[in-house]
Amino acid sequence: MYAKNPAMLLRHFSFLKSVLLHAVTAYGGPQAHMGMMMKTFVRQTPYITEQELLEYNAFCQLLPGASSTQTITLIGYKRGGVPLAILTLAIWILPACFLMGMLSFLLRYIDQRALHTDIFKFIAPMAVGFLLYSCFTAFPHAVKNTITTVIMLVGSLVTFFFFRSPFVFPALILIGGVTTNLSHKRIPQVHEKPRKIRWWNFWLFGIIFLAAGVLSETARKNEWAHRKPLNLFENTYRMGSLVFGGGQVLMPMMIEQFSVRPEVVKEKNPNVIQIDKNDMYTGMGIVRAVPGPVFSIASFTGGMALKDMGPEMQTVGCIIGSVAIFLPSALLVLFFFPIWNNLKKYAVIYRSLEGINAVVVGIMIGSTFYLMKDISLIDVKTVSLMNIGVITGTSLLLAYSKLPAPVIVIVCLILGYFW
């Protein structure tokens, strides 16, 4: 790979700068991140095409882990192979992880009742505006005939009613892919020799998973003096390896692992990692106001888990949490994506892409309406008119202006502060 040469990375300086700007302004969760990626990496500077972004997003929905993180990692992979993918991942997660790690140090000094969040009041309608933009942009590339229209409509309805289910997105994508394979006439099978599969990062994923589990359990049973960092890595890596559904599923898992379960086992296991439930709730609230991936809450939980061991170990805890939660996502996506590309030469996969792309548009439409139901839009209040204005204005600016996505985010934050 040419990206292995450090000098060649200078060729990607503009791309990495776009990643950094995206990282510090990507509010609204993974659904809004999709619209921002459409603007930043497709329309503003065509690093990838609309169809590629749809495909990457759909593919990542099939894997456990942070889908928006995996999607942007694949954009880096497409631009410069594994080295650039890793650098893209690091730049994307660093701002959010740093802020959430700092929160674990500052929480004791914060009056939680006095947290001023009005500055973020228009972030939700802004996120809806980004989603509307991505829906209109992706629609002509994904919905081209009767079957894809039906798939899109069903996907929208199912997403709206079952949005909180962790398995709804991968299930819809699989069903969409199967549906467009019911007819074999349009795209006949062409036999090609499959390429060799590189297994190293999948073996690495499995080895780390097993080694972390064995070491953590051994440390627990033998009451090793400094076992908490090992336990923290194993707990966080396991959650990053198994969670489907994004941050909305990860955070309840963390509550159970670090707050609820320790109350049950602390008599038998007094050195178990335990985080106060109210502290967890505070972290869960603030991570929504931090740009970047919601999985960055692991940096906060890592710091809180080791805060009793001193500031140095608390810093180590933040690093452990950040690495352990995102490492499985990176290893899985970089292993399975080459296999996916290898399989696309087969007609069954190519036919599946029609249904998958239609489902992705349906998911975006369903997500748009789901997010809108919690935003004041029809009340006879000034805030309702402002919300409608932010949604409409965001969509129109994205579609008909060259204004970068980060500028729109900053304008909405300023509007929230002064309104």
C-alpha positions in Angstrom: 0.0 0.0 0.0 1.4 3.4 -0.9 0.0 4.9 2.3 2.6 2.9 4.2 5.1 5.5 3.1 4.7 8.4 5.6 5.6 10.9 3.0 2.6 9.8 0.9 0.3 10.6 3.8 0.8 14.3 3.0 -1.3 13.6 -0.1 -4.2 12.9 2.3 -3.8 16.0 4.5 -6.9 17.6 3.1 -8.9 14.5 3.7 -7.6 14.1 7.3 -8.4 17.8 7.9 -12.0 17.1 6.8 -12.1 14.1 9.2 -11.0 16.3 12.1 -13.6 19.0 11.3 -16.2 16.3 11.0 -15.1 14.9 14.4 -15.4 18.2 16.3 -18.8 19.1 14.8 -20.6 15.7 14.4 -23.5 16.2 16.7 -26.8 14.3 16.7 -25.7 10.6 16.8 -25.1 8.1 14.0 -28.2 9.0 12.1 -27.2 12.6 11.7 -23.6 11.6 11.1 -24.7 9.9 7.9 -26.1 13.2 6.5 -22.9 15.0 7.6 -20.7 12.4 5.8 -22.9 12.8 2.7 -22.2 16.5 2.7 -18.5 16.5 3.7 -17.1 13.4 2.0 -19.4 13.1 -1.0 -20.8 16.5 -2.1 -18.3 19.0 -0.7 -15.2 16.9 -1.8 -16.0 13.7 -3.6 -13.8 11.3 -1.7 -16.4 8.6 -2.3 -19.7 8.3 -4.2 -23.3 8.3 -2.8 -23.6 4.6 -3.6 -20.3 3.8 -1.9 -21.4 5.7 1.3 -24.8 3.9 1.3 -23.0 0.5 0.8 -20.5 1.2 3.6 -23.3 2.3 6.0 -25.4 -0.8 5.2 -22.4 -3.1 5.6 -21.5 -1.6 9.0 -25.0 -2.0 10.2 -24.5 -5.8 9.9 -21.5 -5.8 12.3 -21.4 -5.2 16.0 -19.8 -2.0 17.2 -20.0 1.7 16.4 -21.5 1.9 12.9 -20.6 5.6 12.2 -17.1 4.9 13.4 -16.8 1.9 11.1 -18.2 3.8 8.2 -15.7 6.6 8.4 -12.9 4.0 8.9 -13.9 2.5 5.6 -13.8 5.9 3.9 -10.2 6.1 5.0 -9.6 2.5 4.0 -10.9 3.3 0.5 -8.6 6.3 0.2 -5.3 4.8 1.5 -5.7 1.2 2.8 -5.2 0.0 6.3 -2.7 2.7 7.5 -4.9 5.6 6.5 -8.0 3.8 7.9 -6.3 3.5 11.3 -5.2 7.2 11.2 -8.7 8.2 10.2 -10.2 6.2 13.1 -7.8 7.8 15.6 -8.6 11.4 14.4 -12.3 10.7 14.5 -12.4 9.3 18.0 -9.8 11.5 19.7 -11.8 14.7 20.4 -14.8 12.9 21.9 -12.7 10.5 23.9 -10.6 13.4 25.3 -13.6 15.4 26.3 -15.4 12.4 27.9 -12.1 11.4 29.7 -11.8 14.9 31.1 -15.3 14.7 32.3 -14.3 11.8 34.6 -11.8 14.2 36.3 -14.1 17.2 36.4 -17.3 15.5 37.5 -16.7 16.0 41.2 -16.5 19.8 40.6 -19.6 20.0 38.5 -22.9 21.0 40.0 -25.1 18.6 38.0 -28.2 20.6 38.7 -26.6 23.7 37.1 -25.5 22.1 33.9 -26.4 24.6 31.1 -27.6 22.7 28.1 -29.7 25.3 26.3 -26.8 25.8 23.8 -27.8 22.3 22.4 -31.5 23.0 22.1 -31.4 23.1 18.3 -29.1 20.1 17.8 -32.0 17.7 17.5 -33.8 19.6 14.8 -30.5 20.2 13.1 -29.9 16.4 13.1 -33.3 15.9 11.5 -32.3 18.4 8.8 -29.2 16.5 8.1 -31.2 13.3 7.8 -33.7 14.8 5.5 -30.9 16.0 3.2 -29.3 12.5 3.2 -32.7 10.9 2.4 -33.3 13.2 -0.6 -29.7 12.7 -1.8 -29.7 8.9 -1.5 -33.3 8.3 -2.8 -32.6 8.4 -6.6 -29.6 6.1 -6.2 -31.4 3.4 -4.2 -35.1 3.5 -5.2 -35.5 2.7 -8.9 -38.4 0.2 -9.3 -41.4 -1.2 -7.6 -39.7 -3.7 -5.3 -37.1 -1.2 -4.0 -40.0 1.2 -3.3 -41.8 -1.4 -1.3 -38.7 -2.3 0.6 -38.1 1.4 1.4 -41.6 1.9 2.7 -41.5 -1.3 4.8 -38.1 -0.3 6.1 -39.3 3.1 7.1 -42.3 1.8 9.0 -40.4 -0.9 10.8 -37.6 1.5 11.8 -40.1 4.0 13.2 -41.9 1.5 15.4 -38.9 -0.6 16.4 -36.2 2.0 16.5 -34.9 1.0 19.9 -34.5 -2.7 19.1 -30.8 -3.5 18.7 -31.4 -6.0 15.9 -33.9 -4.1 13.8 -31.2 -2.6 11.4 -29.2 -5.8 10.7 -32.5 -7.7 10.3 -33.9 -5.2 7.8 -30.7 -5.2 5.8 -30.7 -9.0 5.6 -34.4 -9.2 4.6 -33.9 -6.5 2.0 -31.0 -8.3 0.5 -32.9 -11.6 0.4 -36.0 -9.9 -1.2 -34.2 -8.6 -4.2 -32.7 -12.1 -4.8 -36.1 -13.7 -5.3 -35.8 -12.9 -9.0 -32.7 -14.1 -10.8 -33.5 -12.9 -14.3 -32.1 -9.4 -14.3 -28.6 -10.2 -13.0 -27.3 -13.7 -14.0 -24.5 -15.4 -12.2 -21.0 -15.0 -13.6 -18.5 -17.4 -12.1 -15.2 -15.9 -11.0 -12.3 -17.2 -9.0 -12.5 -15.9 -5.4 -9.5 -14.0 -4.0 -7.5 -15.1 -1.1 -8.8 -14.0 2.3 -6.4 -12.5 4.8 -7.2 -13.8 8.2 -4.7 -12.0 10.4 -6.9 -9.3 11.9 -9.8 -11.7 12.5 -7.4 -14.0 14.4 -6.1 -10.9 16.2 -9.7 -10.0 17.2 -10.3 -13.5 18.5 -7.0 -13.8 20.3 -7.5 -10.5 22.1 -11.0 -11.5 23.1 -10.0 -14.9 24.5 -6.8 -13.6 26.2 -8.6 -10.7 27.8 -11.3 -13.0 29.2 -8.8 -15.6 30.6 -6.5 -12.9 32.2 -9.4 -11.0 33.6 -11.0 -14.1 35.2 -7.6 -15.3 36.5 -7.0 -11.9 38.1 -10.4 -11.9 39.7 -10.1 -15.4 41.1 -6.6 -14.9 42.4 -7.3 -11.4 43.7 -4.4 -9.8 41.9 -3.5 -6.5 43.5 -3.8 -4.4 40.3 -6.4 -6.4 38.5 -8.9 -3.6 37.8 -7.2 -2.4 34.6 -7.4 -6.0 33.2 -11.0 -6.3 34.3 -11.8 -2.9 32.7 -10.2 -3.9 29.4 -12.0 -7.2 29.2 -15.4 -5.7 30.1 -15.2 -2.9 27.6 -13.7 -5.0 24.8 -16.4 -7.6 25.3 -19.1 -4.9 25.0 -17.5 -3.4 21.9 -17.4 -6.8 20.3 -21.0 -7.8 21.0 -23.2 -4.7 21.0 -25.6 -4.2 18.1 -27.6 -1.0 17.9 -25.1 1.6 18.7 -24.7 3.8 21.7 -28.4 3.5 22.7 -27.7 -0.2 23.4 -24.2 0.2 24.7 -25.1 2.6 27.5 -27.7 0.3 29.2 -25.1 -2.5 29.0 -22.6 -0.3 30.8 -25.2 0.6 33.5 -25.7 -3.1 34.1 -22.0 -4.0 34.0 -20.6 -1.1 36.1 -23.5 0.0 38.4 -26.2 -2.7 38.8 -24.2 -5.9 38.7 -21.6 -4.8 41.3 -24.4 -4.2 43.8 -25.2 -7.9 43.6 -21.7 -9.4 43.6 -19.8 -6.9 45.8 -20.1 -9.1 48.9 -18.4 -12.0 47.2 -16.2 -9.7 45.1 -15.4 -6.5 47.0 -12.9 -5.3 44.5 -15.3 -5.4 41.6 -15.4 -2.3 39.4 -18.3 -0.1 40.4 -19.4 3.3 39.2 -22.2 5.2 40.9 -25.4 5.0 38.9 -25.9 8.8 39.1 -22.5 9.4 37.7 -23.3 7.0 34.9 -26.5 8.9 34.1 -24.6 12.2 34.0 -22.0 10.7 31.6 -24.9 9.3 29.5 -26.4 12.8 29.3 -23.3 14.7 28.5 -22.0 12.4 25.8 -25.1 13.4 23.8 -23.8 17.0 23.9 -20.3 16.0 22.8 -19.5 15.8 19.1 -18.3 12.5 17.7 -19.1 8.9 18.5 -21.4 8.0 21.4 -19.1 5.1 22.1 -16.7 7.7 23.6 -18.6 7.3 26.8 -16.2 4.3 27.4 -13.4 6.9 28.0 -15.5 8.3 30.8 -16.4 5.0 32.3 -12.7 3.9 32.1 -11.7 7.0 34.0 -14.4 6.6 36.6 -13.6 2.9 37.1 -10.0 3.6 38.1 -10.3 7.0 39.7 -9.7 5.5 43.2 -6.2 4.4 42.1 -5.0 7.9 41.6 -4.9 10.4 38.7 -2.2 8.5 36.7 -4.2 5.3 36.7 -7.4 7.3 36.0 -5.7 8.6 32.9 -4.8 5.0 32.0 -8.4 4.0 32.6 -9.5 6.6 30.0 -7.1 5.2 27.5 -8.1 1.6 28.2 -11.7 2.5 27.8 -11.1 4.3 24.5 -9.0 1.6 23.0 -11.0 -1.3 24.2 -14.4 -0.1 22.9 -13.2 0.9 19.4 -10.6 -1.8 18.7 -13.2 -4.6 18.0 -15.1 -2.4 15.6 -11.9 -1.6 13.7 -10.7 -5.2 13.5 -14.0 -6.6 12.4 -14.7 -4.0 9.7 -11.2 -4.2 8.3 -11.5 -8.0 8.2 -15.0 -8.4 6.8 -15.0 -5.6 4.3 -12.4 -7.2 1.9 -14.5 -10.4 2.1 -17.5 -8.3 1.2 -15.7 -6.8 -1.8 -14.6 -10.3 -2.8 -18.2 -11.5 -2.6 -19.7 -8.6 -4.6 -18.6 -10.3 -7.9 -21.3 -12.9 -7.3 -24.7 -12.0 -8.6 -26.4 -13.0 -5.4 -24.5 -10.2 -3.6 -24.9 -7.7 -6.4 -28.7 -8.3 -6.4 -28.7 -8.0 -2.7 -27.2 -4.5 -2.9 -30.5 -3.2 -4.5 -32.5 -4.3 -1.5 -29.9 -3.2 1.0 -29.6 0.3 -0.4 -33.4 0.7 -0.5 -33.5 -0.5 3.2 -30.9 2.1 4.2 -33.0 4.9 2.7 -36.0 3.4 4.5 -34.0 3.4 7.8 -33.0 7.0 7.3 -36.7 8.0 6.6 -37.9 6.1 9.6 -35.2 7.6 11.8 -36.1 11.0 10.6 -39.8 10.6 11.7 -38.7 8.9 14.9 -36.5 11.8 15.9 -39.1 14.4 14.9 -41.7 12.9 17.3 -39.7 14.3 20.2 -39.3 17.8 18.8 -41.9 20.5 19.3 -43.2 21.3 15.9 -47.0 21.8 16.0 -47.4 23.7 19.3 -48.4 27.3 19.0 -45.0 28.4 20.4 -42.1 30.3 19.1 -39.8 27.4 19.8 -41.9 25.2 17.4 -41.4 27.8 14.6 -37.7 27.9 15.4 -37.4 24.1 15.2 -39.2 24.1 11.9 -36.9 26.8 10.7 -33.8 25.0 11.8 -34.9 21.7 10.1 -35.8 23.5 6.9 -32.9 25.8 6.9 -30.4 23.0 7.5 -31.8 20.9 4.7 -31.8 23.7 2.2 -28.3 25.0 3.1 -26.9 21.4 2.7 -28.7 20.9 -0.7 -28.3 24.3 -2.3 -25.3 26.0 -0.8 -21.6 25.2 -0.5 -21.6 26.0 3.2 -19.6 23.2 5.0 -21.5 21.0 7.5 -19.3 22.2 10.5 -20.4 25.8 9.9 -24.1 24.8 10.1 -23.4 23.1 13.4 -21.7 26.1 14.8 -24.6 28.4 13.7 -27.1 26.1 15.5 -25.0 26.1 18.6 -24.8 29.9 18.6 -28.6 30.1 17.9 -29.2 27.9 21.0 -27.0 30.1 23.1 -28.6 33.4 22.3 -32.2 32.3 21.8 
